[in-house]
């Protein structure tokens, strides 16, 4: 059965390589989506006259919550065959279709990894999730019953987050974790819970982006498979050609937080970095399986990593190997992507939100590898967690109250009892 087509930007439109959107197909059967777009699980709107984002009003007098019942921009309609890829950028209708299409695309990916439908946290009280756009909001949130997209104005002009795949996927990552792991228990919550949450959201965005053929092809062409080069995959929520919120290929270690932590975004980086390194090592293992690189090349990569000799020596070797086996490199990267995605989904289903810490995540991830492969990747998994001090260093206390920019201390964690 044919799915429904949308045009999506794999990375922000203001990046030269991604000026044109890519046509993708989501699992919703053609003709099954209504205006908005909408289906039986979610609907998309572009409100007119909405002055405040969802959450507690600035004066604390009331709580704004979905559904929005005011005026909205004209809803885009599916074409005669049930598709939305006829819409062109530059209109509210394209923005709402892009938002819906991205959420459905990412949910397709992660429901495949989970092997089942992922429920919304708000399913018990809301018939559907509201996807909404609020240009005046200089942020983006996934909350109870909604995902709300604002925009970035740091460069002067508005860059809508509804057109930024990474930002939408990141917020959807939060929604998945709140559904699967749960909201933090205020009486028993660790800093590592907040760091884990940010890391998981970044990983949802990173792995999901690797499902765009155009991005994967460009990534491999630009790096020849040397993923430690700065590239589109490890730029998370990219806001300009040379500015990104966080970089997955980072060198952060948990030892930097032994005396305490302030921002959960910073605390997330050692865990995200460990999983990015695991992705790279899985990629190398798959390249060996396909005969695209030699065992000697793989060993040399491990030996030279984090030394000044890595870039000049290894890039030349990757260039030669990729030139000989471009198709095998692509298959190996897609295999590594799917192994990591599956392992993460299995891990998140086993995590206990109470007293959550990075060591537990590492141990469960190793258990998942044992279940899938009998422990084939145990050595590389243990090594990458150890390099990040996970299992070696304990995280110190929270040193300051969560700030206004904290996503943990936001509308995200609000549930009806609040």
N, C-alpha and C positions, 0 to 999 in steps of 0.2 A: 504494500500500500504506500502511495506517495505521501511524503510529509509536506509541511508548509514551508515555503521559501521566505527568507528575510535577507535584507542587506545589512551586514554588520561591519563595523570597523574593528579589525583585530587589535589595533593600537590607536591612540588618539589621531584624529584627522589632521592635526597641525604638523605631524611628523611627515617629512617628505615621502618616505617609502609607503605611507599608508593614506595617501590622498583619496584613494578610491575604496569604497567598501567592498567586501567579499560576499558573494551570494552563498548562503548556507541553508541547510534544510533541517528543521527541527522535527521531533517525533510526532507532533500533532498532525493527524491526517488532514490533507488538503480539504478545505471546506468545513472543518470542524470548529474553527475559531470565529468568534463574533467580532463586532465592532470594538475598537479600543486600542489594540486587540484584547480579547478576553476569552476565557474558557471556564470550566467548572472549578478551577483551583485559584485563579487570579484574574484581575482585570487592571487595565492601565488607563489613567486619566491625566490630563494636563489642566489643573484647576485655574479658574479665572477669579481674581480677587482674594485668594488665600494669602493672608498676611503673616501667619505664624506657622512654623513647622509643628508637626505632631509632638506632643509632650506637655510638660507643665508650662503654662504661660509665664512670661517674664515677671509679672507681678505676683505669681503664685496663686492667683485667684481661681484658676480652673485648669482642666486638662483637655488638650486637643487630641482627639483620637478618631480613627477612621470609623465609618465611611464619611468621605466628603460629600455633602449634599448640595453644595452650591453650584454655580455655573462652571462649565468646562469648555475647553476648546473643542471644535468639531472633531469627532472621532474618525480615525481612518477606517475605511471599509476594506474587506478583502476583495480582490479582483474576481472576475467571473469563475476562475478556477480555484479560488480560495487562498490565494497567496498575497503577500504584502511586499514583495520585492520590486513592485512597480513604483513605490514611493521614492522620491529623491530627497537628498539632504537639503536642509534649509527651511523646513516647515515644522510646526508643532506635531503634525501627524507623523512625520518621519521619526522625530524624537521619541514619541510614545511607542511606535512600532519597534524602534531600536532597543528601547528599554525592555519591552516584553520579549522580543526575540532573543536578547542576551540572557535574560533570566531563564527562559525555556531551554536554550542551548546549553547553559551551564548545568541546569537541573538534569537534562538528559545525560550529560557526561557523568555526573556524580550518582545518579540513580543507577546507572550501569555499573559503576564501581561498587555501590552498596548492594546491588542485586535486588533492589526493591524500591517501591515508592518512598520518598523522604517526606514525612508529614511536615506541615507548618506548625510551629509552636502554638499558634493561635487557633488551631482547628477546632478546639472544643467550644470556642465562643464566637468564631467568625466563619461565615460560610466560605469566604474567599479572601485571599491576600490582596491588598490594594498596592499597586505600583503607581507612584505619583511623582510629579515633577514640580519643584518649587524653586525658580531661578534665584530668588532672594536669599536662599539658604546657602551659606558658604561652607557646606559640608555635605555628607551623605550618611544616611542612617538606615539600618534595618531594625525595626522595632516590632512590638506585639501587634500583628495584623497588618503591617505595612512595610514597604521599602520606599524611602523618600530620597530623591536625587536633587541636589542643589547644583552648584558650579564653582569653579575656581576663578577668582578675580585678581590674583596676585600679580598678573602681568598687565592689568588695566582693562582688558576686554574679557567678557564672559566666555569661559570654556565649559559648556554643560557636561556635568558628570553623566547625564543620561546618554551621552555619546561616547563615554569612556569605558571600554570593556573591562579593564582591570578594576576600576572603582566599583562597577556594578557587581562583578564577580566576587570582589572582596566583601562587599556588604552581604551578598548571598551566602558567602562562607560563614559569616557570623550567624546568619539565620539557620544554617544547617547545624552549626555547633550548638546553638541554643536549643534546637529541637532534639538533637541526638545526645548531647552531654548534659544540657540543662543550664539554667541561669545560675550564677554564683550564689551559694548559701551565705548570707551576710554574717552568720555566726561561725562559719567555718570555711573561709575563703583564703587562698594563698595568692601571693603575687604571681606565682608561676601559673595559676589559673588564668590570670589576665594576659600574661605573656603568651601562654599556649593559645589563647583565643585569637590574638592578633596574628600569631604565626600561622595558625590553621587557615585564617581568612586569606592571608597572603599566598599560601600554598594552593588554595582553591583557585585563586586568580592565575597563578603561574602555570599550573597543570592544565587548566582550562584553555589558556591561550595557546598551548601546544596542540590544540585540536584544529587550528586554522592551517590549512595547507600552505597558504601564502606566507605565513609567519615562519613555519618550520623550514620551508624552502629558503627563505631569505636568511634565516638564522644560520643554516648550514653553509650557504654560499658565502656569507660574511665571515664565518669563523673556521670553516673547513672542519667543523666538529669539535674545535677546541673551546668548550663551553665556559672556560674560565676567562675568556675575553668578555669585556663589557658588551652586552647584547640585549636584544628586545626581551628575552625571557627573564633575565634577572633584573630588569627595571620594573618595579612594582608600582602601579598607579603613577605612571610617568606624566609629568605636568609640562615638560618642555624638552627641547633637544638635549639639554645637559643638566636637568634637575629631576630627581626622583625622590619620592618620600622615603623609601627604604630600598636597599639592594640585597637580594637574596644571596648573592655570592659575596658575603661579607666575611670579615676576619674576627668577629666578636666572639669572646669566650665568657663563660659563666663566671670565671674568676673576677671579672670586672664588676660583678654585682655581689661579691662576698660580703661587703660592708653594708649593702642595702641598695634599694632601687627607688626611682622617682616616677619614671614613665614606662607604662607597660609596652609601648612600641619599642623602646630600647631593649627591654628585657626579653622581648620575643626574638631578637636577632640571633643569639647563639643557637636556638632551636631551629629557626628557619635556615640558618647557615648549614647546620648539620644535615638537614634533609636535602638541601641543594647539593651538598657534597655527595650524599648518598645517590642522588639522581645521576650525577656525573659518573660515579663509580659503577652504577648499574649500566649506564650507557657504554662504558668501556668493556664491561663483562659481555654485553650483547655484541659489541664490535668483535670481540674475540670469538664468540660463538659463530658469527657470520664469516669469520676469516678476513675481516676488513683491516685489522691491525695485528701485529705480531705480539706474542707474550713479552718480548723484549721491549717493545715500544710502551706497552702498558706498565711494565715495571719501571721504566725510565721516567714516565710521567709521575708515578708515585714518588720516586726518589727525588726528582727535581722540584716538586710542588713546593711553593712558598720560598723558592730561591731565585736569585737574579738570573740564573741560567734557564729557567723554565721557558720564558717567552721566546727567546731567540732559537733555542734548540727544538722545543716541542712544536712550535708553529710550523716550522719547515717540514717536520715529519707528518703533522696532521694535513698540511696542504697536499703532500704527495699521496698520502693514503686516501684522502677524500677524492682526489682527482681520479684515482683508480677504481673506487667503489662508491660512487655517490648514492646509488640506490640502497646499498647495504647500510650506509650511514643513516639514511632516513628510517629504514626499518628498525635499526637498533635504537634510535632515539624514541620512536613511537613505542617500542617494547618497554624501554626504561620508564617512559612516561606512565604507561598503563600498570606496570608493576608497582611503582610508587603510589599511584592513585588508588589502586586496589588495597595495598598495605595500609595506607592512611585511613581509608574507609573502614577497614576491619579494626584498626586500632581505635578509632574514635568510638566505635560501637561498644568497646570493652572498657573505656575509661570511666572512672568514678570521679565526679566533680568535687567530691569532698576530699579535702586535704590533697588536692591534685599537685603533683610535682613532675619535673622533667624526667627524673629517674624512672618513675612509673611509666611514662610515655615510652621511654627507651626500652624498658623491659617488655612492655606489651608489644611493641613493634618487633622485637626479637622473637617473641612467641608467635606472632603472625607469620614471620619468615619460616619458622619451624613447621608451622601447619601447612604452608604452601609448598615448601621446597625441601623440608627436612633440614633446614639450616644452611642452605647453600651460600647465602650472603651474610652469614653471621659475622665473619671476620671484618668485612668492610663496614658493616653497620656499627659494630662495637668500636672500631677504630675511629669512625667519624664522630660518634658521640663523645668518645674519650678526648679527642682533639679539642672539642668545645667545652671541656671540663664537666660535662654532664655525667653525674655519678661520682665525681671527684670533689666538687665544690658545692657547698650549700649556699642557696641564695639568702642574702641578709634581709633585714626587715624593711618595710615600707618607710621611707625617710620623710616623706611629705604627703599631705592629703592629695588625693587625685585632683588635678586641675580641671578647668573648664574645657580644655582640649582633650580630655581623656574620654575615650570611647567606652571604657568600662563604667565610668561615672556619667552615664548619659541616658537618653530616652531608650537606648537599646535594652537596658536591663529592667525597664519598667514592665510590670505585669498587672493584670486587673486589680489585685489586692493592694497595689501601691496607690 
